[in-house]
Amino acid sequence: MTARKLDIAFAILIVATFITWLIGEWWTAHAVILPVMAGMLALTFVKCRLVILDFMALRPVKSFWRGLVIGWVVVVLGLITLAYLLSLS
């Protein structure tokens, strides 16, 4: 992993975090609808994937380990989604 690629990943993380913050600020004044929440969770997945693959240096390792850690993220985000959907009813 080159320093340039890490800088690009870091810039993407900063922009994604800013967008997440904007959605959070917007949320306080409006009711959050399901597509907005889905977008926020998708953005969170992208951020987690960048951290796992680039900053934890799991990109060059066997796909089993990458899949295991990314699978854990999917499970956690799935549980957050389930909790959100249950809170709507």
N, C-alpha and C positions, 0 to 999 in steps of 0.2 A: 504494500500500500504506500503510495507516494504521498508526500506532504501536500501536494496540490489536490489530490483526491480527498484527503482528510479535510482540507480547508473548504472544499465544495460541500462535503457532507455536513460540516459544521455550519456553513451558511444556510443550507437547507433546514437544518434543525432550528436555527435562529428564526428564520422566516415562518416555519411551521409553528413554533412556539408563540410568535407574535399573532399569527392567525387564530390560534387556540385562545389566546388572551382576548382578542377582539370578540370572538364568539361568546366567551364568558361574560364580557362586559355587556354585550347585546342581550344576553340571556336575562340579566337582572331587570331589564326594562320590558321584555317581551316574553311571551310563552314560547318555549322551545318546541318545535315540531319534530317529528320523527326523522325526516331527512336531514335536518341540521345536526341532530344527535348522531346519526349514522355517519355523516361527514366528519364530525369531530372524532369519532372512534376510528374511522379510517385514517385520519391524519395521525392519531396516536399510534396506530399500527405502523405507519411509515416511519415515524420517529423512533419507535422501539426497534424496528428492523435496521435502521441506520446505525443506531447505537450498538446493537448486537453484532452486526456484521463488520462494521468499520472500527468502532472504538474498542470493542471487546476482542477484536481481531479473530472473529470466527469465520470470516469469509474463506480462508484457505483450508480449514479443517474439513473432516469428513462430513458428508451431508447428514448423517445420523445426528451428530451433535448440534448442527445448525437447526435441523428439524425439531429436535427436542426442545431447544430454548425458544425458538419461534412458536412452536406448538404450545408452550407454556404461556406465551403472550396471548395467543389466540384463545386459550381457555380463560385467562383472566379477563380479557375484553368480552368474551362471551358471557361470563358471569355478571359483568357490569351491565351488559345489554339486558340480560334477564332481569336484573334488579330494577333497571329503568322501566322496562315494560311492565313489570309487576306493580311498580309505583303508579303507573297510569290508570290502573283499574281499581 
